[in-house]
């Protein structure tokens, strides 16, 4: 399978819907579902993000994004992570919104998308640090890329943060050489 970049408006709509479909099959379904997000799940970073997709027969099977932000405060819900020491200052790349269709999970798409994003970053002239927010199931694969855990936070499930669960959320940083 091949990873490609897209900014195609129809594919972006499909990505937003894919996110909802993927999150509905998880512990996040109470906060991210088709009823809450009938037009798909998107935020302020999507319009300027680099969107990576894996397609087969015209259908997006998996997607992720990569955003360059001038500072961490531009990341949605960044205030939740203010207790983490050693957060980078200034511009950072932000890994986010990994979504893989349920029936294609466990087939390597997550790693394929991660590798594509790192490869993209290695070709960029400015080597800003990369910030990642992840649950425990993602830590090993992100560490294999070279990411280091900066810390973890416990976010109350009643928070507006849509990915709040009883499980801690980890903040990781990757330096691109």
C-alpha positions as CSV (number, residue, x, y, z in Angstrom):
1,X,0.0,0.0,0.0
2,X,1.1,3.5,-0.8
3,X,0.7,6.6,1.4
4,X,-0.1,9.9,-0.4
5,X,-0.7,13.5,0.6
6,X,-4.0,15.1,-0.1
7,X,-5.7,18.5,0.1
8,X,-8.5,17.5,-2.1
9,X,-11.8,18.8,-0.6
10,X,-13.8,15.6,-1.2
11,X,-11.0,13.5,0.3
12,X,-10.8,15.8,3.3
13,X,-14.6,15.3,3.9
14,X,-14.0,11.6,3.7
15,X,-11.2,11.8,6.2
16,X,-13.4,13.8,8.6
17,X,-16.1,11.1,8.3
18,X,-13.5,8.3,8.7
19,X,-12.4,9.8,12.0
20,X,-16.0,9.7,13.3
21,X,-16.4,6.1,12.1
22,X,-13.2,5.1,13.7
23,X,-13.7,6.9,17.0
24,X,-17.3,5.5,17.3
25,X,-15.7,2.0,17.6
26,X,-13.7,3.1,20.6
27,X,-14.0,4.4,24.2
28,X,-14.4,7.9,22.7
29,X,-17.8,7.1,21.1
30,X,-19.7,9.2,23.8
31,X,-18.0,12.3,22.6
32,X,-17.2,11.6,19.0
33,X,-20.0,10.1,17.0
34,X,-22.1,10.8,13.9
35,X,-24.9,12.4,16.0
36,X,-22.4,14.9,17.5
37,X,-20.4,15.4,14.3
38,X,-22.7,14.7,11.3
39,X,-20.2,16.5,9.0
40,X,-17.2,14.6,10.3
41,X,-14.7,15.4,13.0
42,X,-12.5,18.3,12.2
43,X,-10.8,21.2,14.0
44,X,-9.0,24.5,13.3
45,X,-5.7,22.7,12.3
46,X,-7.2,20.8,9.4
47,X,-7.2,23.6,7.0
48,X,-3.4,24.1,7.1
49,X,-2.4,20.4,7.9
50,X,-0.7,17.9,5.7
51,X,-3.1,15.0,5.4
52,X,-1.7,11.6,4.7
53,X,-3.9,8.8,3.3
54,X,-3.9,5.2,2.3
55,X,-6.5,4.4,-0.4
56,X,-7.7,1.3,-2.1
57,X,-10.2,1.2,-4.9
58,X,-11.0,4.9,-4.4
59,X,-11.8,4.5,-0.7
60,X,-9.7,5.9,2.1
61,X,-8.7,3.1,4.5
62,X,-6.5,5.1,6.8
63,X,-5.5,8.7,7.4
64,X,-3.4,10.9,9.6
65,X,-2.2,14.5,9.7
66,X,0.8,16.6,10.4
67,X,0.6,20.2,11.4
68,X,3.2,22.9,11.8
69,X,2.2,25.3,14.6
70,X,4.0,28.4,15.7
71,X,3.6,27.4,19.4
72,X,2.0,24.7,21.4
73,X,-1.0,27.0,22.4
74,X,-2.3,26.6,18.8
75,X,-2.9,22.9,19.4
76,X,-6.5,22.2,20.5
77,X,-6.8,21.4,24.2
78,X,-3.1,22.3,24.8
79,X,-3.9,23.7,28.2
80,X,-4.5,20.2,29.4
81,X,-0.8,19.5,29.0
82,X,0.6,22.5,30.8
83,X,2.0,20.5,33.7
84,X,4.5,18.6,31.4
85,X,8.0,19.8,31.8
86,X,10.4,20.1,28.8
87,X,7.7,20.9,26.3
88,X,9.3,22.5,23.3
89,X,8.8,26.3,22.8
90,X,8.5,27.9,19.4
91,X,7.4,26.2,16.2
92,X,6.6,22.5,16.5
93,X,5.3,19.8,14.2
94,X,2.2,18.0,15.6
95,X,1.4,14.4,14.8
96,X,-2.4,13.8,15.2
97,X,-5.6,12.3,14.0
98,X,-4.6,8.8,13.2
99,X,-7.6,6.9,11.9
100,X,-7.7,3.4,10.5
101,X,-10.9,1.7,9.4
102,X,-11.9,-0.9,11.9
103,X,-11.6,-3.8,9.5
104,X,-8.1,-2.7,8.5
105,X,-6.6,-2.4,11.9
106,X,-3.6,-4.6,12.7
107,X,-2.4,-4.6,9.1
108,X,0.4,-2.1,9.5
109,X,-1.3,1.1,8.3
110,X,-0.5,2.9,11.6
111,X,3.2,2.3,11.1
112,X,3.0,3.1,7.3
113,X,1.4,6.5,8.1
114,X,3.9,7.2,10.9
115,X,6.9,6.4,8.6
116,X,5.4,8.6,5.8
117,X,5.1,11.5,8.2
118,X,8.7,11.1,9.5
119,X,10.0,10.8,5.9
120,X,8.2,14.0,5.0
121,X,9.7,15.8,8.0
122,X,13.2,14.6,7.2
123,X,12.9,16.4,3.8
124,X,11.8,19.7,5.4
125,X,14.4,22.4,5.6
126,X,13.5,23.4,9.2
127,X,13.9,20.7,11.7
128,X,11.4,21.7,14.3
129,X,10.7,19.2,17.1
130,X,7.6,17.0,16.8
131,X,5.0,16.8,19.5
132,X,2.8,13.7,19.9
133,X,-0.1,13.0,22.2
134,X,-0.9,9.3,22.6
135,X,-2.5,6.6,24.7
136,X,-0.4,3.7,26.0
137,X,-1.2,1.4,23.0
138,X,0.7,3.9,20.7
139,X,3.8,4.4,22.9
140,X,5.9,1.5,21.5
141,X,5.5,2.3,17.9
142,X,6.2,6.0,18.5
143,X,9.3,5.2,20.5
144,X,10.5,3.0,17.6
145,X,10.5,6.2,15.5
146,X,12.7,7.8,18.1
147,X,10.1,9.6,20.2
148,X,10.7,10.1,23.9
149,X,8.0,10.3,26.5
150,X,8.0,13.8,28.2
151,X,5.3,12.9,30.7
152,X,1.8,11.8,31.2
153,X,-1.4,13.4,32.3
154,X,-4.6,12.1,33.7
155,X,-7.6,13.9,32.2
156,X,-10.9,13.6,34.0
157,X,-13.4,11.8,31.8
158,X,-15.9,14.6,32.3
159,X,-13.5,17.0,30.6
160,X,-14.4,18.4,27.2
161,X,-11.3,16.8,25.8
162,X,-12.8,14.1,23.5
163,X,-10.0,11.6,24.2
164,X,-10.4,11.6,28.0
165,X,-10.6,8.1,29.4
166,X,-9.5,6.5,32.6
167,X,-6.2,5.7,30.9
168,X,-3.4,8.3,31.1
169,X,-2.5,10.4,28.1
170,X,1.2,10.6,27.2
171,X,3.1,13.5,25.6
172,X,6.0,12.6,23.4
173,X,8.6,14.5,21.6
174,X,10.6,13.5,18.5
175,X,13.6,15.3,17.2
176,X,14.2,15.1,13.4
177,X,17.8,14.9,12.2
